[in-house]
Amino acid sequence: MSRPEDLRWLDAAAALAARGRPLSRPNPAVGAMIVRDGKVVGRGWTQAGGRPHAEAGALAMAGDAAQGATLYVTLEPCAHASARGPSCTSLVLESGLARVVIGVEDPDPRTAGNGIAAMREAGIMAELVPSTAARQSLEGYMTRTALGRPHVTLKLATSLDGRIALADGSSKWITGPEARAHCHVERARADGILVGGGTLRADAPRLDVRLPGLEQRSPQRMVLTRGSAPEGWTAVANIAASGAFGDAQYLFVEGGAQAAATFLAADMVDRLLLYRAPIIVGDGLPCIGDIGLGSLAEAHGRWRNVDRRTLGSDALDVYERVR
Amino acid sequence: MSRPEDLRWLDAAAALAARGRPLSRPNPAVGAMIVRDGKVVGRGWTQAGGRPHAEAGALAMAGDAAQGATLYVTLEPCAHASARGPSCTSLVLESGLARVVIGVEDPDPRTAGNGIAAMREAGIMAELVPSTAARQSLEGYMTRTALGRPHVTLKLATSLDGRIALADGSSKWITGPEARAHCHVERARADGILVGGGTLRADAPRLDVRLPGLEQRSPQRMVLTRGSAPEGWTAVANIAASGAFGDAQYLFVEGGAQAAATFLAADMVDRLLLYRAPIIVGDGLPCIGDIGLGSLAEAHGRWRNVDRRTLGSDALDVYERVR
C-alpha cells in the first residue's frame, strides 16, 4: 500500500538524518518525520552521542498530534531495550500513531524485523518502503554492520592529466578555493580522516575543518604507518585489521598515491571524489600508485558516475563502487 | 541595428557550414542562409574543393526570392576576383538582396572589410554581427590565417587516474564503443591526424574513419618522427616548421604521451578532448609526458571547460585554450 508520496517523505526524513552525521556515532544517523493530514507535526534526528533517537525527538515534538498520524523513518525503529532509554518501538506503541513507513530494515539482529512485527501486532500499519535516499543516508551504518569497517570515501584532487603535484612535489594549489571548501564540508561529514605516512611527512596537513561554525566537526586524524603517529593522530598499520578505525562509520581518505592504492587494492573504497582542475601538469606525481591490476578487463564495471558539479573553475565527479 | 534573431540565423548558417568541413580545403567552410519574411529561401555551404562558395549556392537556390531578402553568412563575402569564378560580393550586388549580416570579418587582406564597404556603397545594408558560432565554425581558417598553422585538437582517452595503458603497454580498451565512435566523428572533421613515432610503432593504428558513409572522410595520416614514414603516411619532423602540416586547417593529435607533450610544450594545442572511462589503472602509462612546466601557477588560467557529454559509461570533457 505504498504511495508515491511515501518516498517523498522518506527523502525528507533522509535529509533530516544528515544533521546527525557524523555526531550520532556509535548510533546510526536516523531521520524521522510525523505527518498528519499532509502537514508535518514532528521532526527528529539522532542527536550527538546517539540519544535521543530520531523517533523520540519527533514524537516529543508532535505530542497529541501524533494521534492517527504517520511516522516516516529512515531506519526500522529499534526493538531492543537499552540502559539508555526505552526502545523506539515501545514509544511508537504508546504514541497513537496509525501508520509507520520505514525506508530500511535494521540489519542489527536485535531489531531486524522485530520492530515491524511488534508494531503490526499492536495494530499499527507498519510498512517497509525501500528508499534509495534512506539507504544512502545510512551507508556508514550499513557498511559497518555488513563488513565490519567504515564506509570509505577516497578523495583525489588532480590536474586534467591525473597529477597531484609537480615532479618536485609542489602541490599548492591544484584546485581552487571553491573545491577546497567543498572538501572541508566532506571532511565535516566523516568520523575519521586518513593520509599516508609519506603525505604526513611531506605536507604536514592539518586535516581540520576550516569552515565557520563547523570547526567542532573536525574528524579524528589517522595516518597509515607501521611507525608511530604524532600527538593528536592515530596510527593505522593494517587497514584490513578488525577495529583498525575504531567505531568510525565514515572514513575519508585524502591520499597520497600510496595510501589511495592501498585502499583500492584491498577493494575498500566505496566512493570516489575526483576534484579536477583545468590545468595540465605533464611530468609529475601520479594520483594513485600500483593497485596490482592484472588486465584492463578487470578494471571495468566497478565504478559508476553518480554526481558531477562545477566548483569555480574546477569540476567534481563522484563515483560509487558497483557491488 | 542587429536584432536577437540575427544571431539565431547566424547560428543556423554556422551549422550549415559544418557540412563543408573539412572538404572545403583550401577554402574556409562557410555557411549561408537567405531569409525573406521569416522564411528560408536559400541555403548554401562551401562545396568540396572550395567551390561553389556558400553564398553562390544560397543565391542560386533563392533565385528571384532573393529580392529584398537578407543574407546571413558566417564569413564576409569575398571581394577579390578569382580565375575560378566571380567574387561573392559581386554576386550579392546583382542579387537584389536588401541586407547582408556577417558573423566574422574575413582576415584575408584581399577582402578584409572590402566586401562590406562595396556592398554598402551599392546601397545594401551590410552589417557585421559578431557571432560566436560563426567564429567557432571558422576556427581552422582563422588559426591558419593568424598563426600559419592548423587549429589543433588533442585527444586523450584515459582512466579516471589519467592513464592511457597498463605498465605493460596494453591499452585495449580504456574507453567503450560509444566514445570510440565519437572519436571517429571527430577524425572525420579533421584534415590531418597525427600520432607520435612510438605510438605508430607500438600500436600500428589505422587512424581511419570507421563510420558508415564517412569512410571517404579519413584524414591525411601523419607521424611525428625525424625518420621516414610508412607508405600512405606523412612524416613531420618539426611541428613548428612552416608548412609542416601542408594546407591543413584542422589537425587531430591522438597521442601518445610524448607527441601530446610536444604540442603542449609548444603551446600549439587549441582544443582538448578528454575521454574518460570509469576505471582505475593505478601504476600505468601517463597520458602526457614532460611539458617543461616550471610551477603550478604557470599552469592555471590556460584551459576552459566548454562541453561535457556522457558517452555510454564514459565521459567526454572538452576544453579550449584561453588565449
Interface residues (C-beta under 8 A of the other chain):
Chain A: L156 T158 S159 L160 D161 G162 R163 L166 S170 S171 K172 W173 I174 A261 L264 A265 L272 L274 A277 P278 I279 I280 V281 G282 D283 G284 P286 C287 I288 G289 D290 I291 G292 L293 S295 L296 A299 H300 R302 W303 R304 N305 R308 T310 S313 A315 D317 Y319
Chain B: L156 T158 S159 L160 D161 G162 R163 L166 S170 S171 K172 W173 I174 A261 L264 A265 L272 L274 A277 P278 I279 I280 V281 G282 D283 G284 P286 C287 I288 G289 D290 I291 G292 L293 S295 L296 A299 H300 R302 W303 R304 N305 R308 T310 S313 A315 D317 Y319
